[in-house]
């Protein structure tokens, strides 16, 4: 079961392998866009989500998120994406 840190690690590795430069890669202890990647033609701002808690000391560690938690995490990712989009000039 992959947590958010695992997703960020695997996705940044994949993006590097296909020619992207990783501008930013954050873990769950950091605030901001999880991954910013650029290949000279495209710049991606990625909000990663895992399928379980990344914090070993929590009751949710290693347990799959239930449907309410999934809804909450997806909603937060959409809001984060909208904030990024609204902060960029149109067409950029």
C-alpha positions in Angstrom: 0.0 0.0 0.0 1.6 3.3 -1.1 1.5 6.4 1.0 1.9 10.0 -0.4 5.7 10.0 0.2 5.9 6.7 -1.8 3.9 8.2 -4.7 6.0 11.4 -4.8 9.2 9.3 -4.9 8.0 6.9 -7.6 6.5 9.7 -9.7 9.6 11.9 -9.5 11.8 8.9 -10.5 9.5 8.2 -13.5 9.5 11.9 -14.6 13.3 12.1 -14.4 13.5 8.9 -16.5 11.4 10.5 -19.3 13.4 13.7 -19.4 11.8 16.0 -16.8 13.8 18.2 -14.4 12.4 18.1 -10.9 12.1 21.6 -9.7 10.4 20.7 -6.4 9.7 17.4 -4.6 8.1 17.7 -1.1 7.2 15.1 1.5 4.2 15.1 3.8 6.1 17.2 6.4 6.4 20.1 3.9 3.7 22.5 2.6 3.3 23.4 -1.0 3.0 21.7 -4.4 4.2 18.2 -4.0 6.0 18.0 -7.3 6.9 20.6 -9.9 8.5 19.1 -13.0 9.7 20.7 -16.2 10.9 19.3 -19.5 11.5 22.6 -21.4 8.1 22.3 -23.2 5.8 21.6 -20.3 5.8 22.5 -16.6 3.7 20.2 -14.3 2.4 21.1 -10.9 1.4 17.8 -9.2 -0.6 17.3 -6.0 0.1 13.7 -5.0 -2.2 11.5 -2.9 -1.4 8.1 -1.3 -3.8 5.3 -0.3 -2.8 5.3 3.4 -1.3 7.5 6.1 2.5 8.1 5.9 2.8 8.5 9.6 3.7 5.3 11.4 2.5 6.5 14.8 -1.1 7.1 13.6 -4.0 4.6 13.9 -4.6 4.9 10.1 -1.0 3.9 9.2 -1.1 0.9 6.8 -4.9 0.9 6.5 -6.7 1.9 3.3 -8.6 5.1 3.4 -12.4 4.7 3.6 -14.7 6.4 1.1 -15.1 9.6 3.2 -11.3 10.0 3.5 -10.9 9.4 -0.2 -13.5 12.1 -1.0 -11.8 14.5 1.4 -8.3 13.9 0.0 -9.5 14.3 -3.6 -11.4 17.4 -2.7 -8.2 18.9 -1.2 -6.2 18.0 -4.3 -8.8 19.7 -6.5 -8.7 22.8 -4.4 -4.9 22.9 -4.4 -5.0 22.5 -8.2 -7.5 25.4 -8.5 -5.2 27.6 -6.4 -2.3 26.9 -8.7 -4.3 27.5 -11.8 -5.7 30.8 -10.4 -2.2 32.0 -9.6 -0.9 31.6 -13.1 -1.5 33.9 -16.1 -3.9 32.5 -18.7 -2.3 30.2 -21.1 0.9 29.8 -19.1 
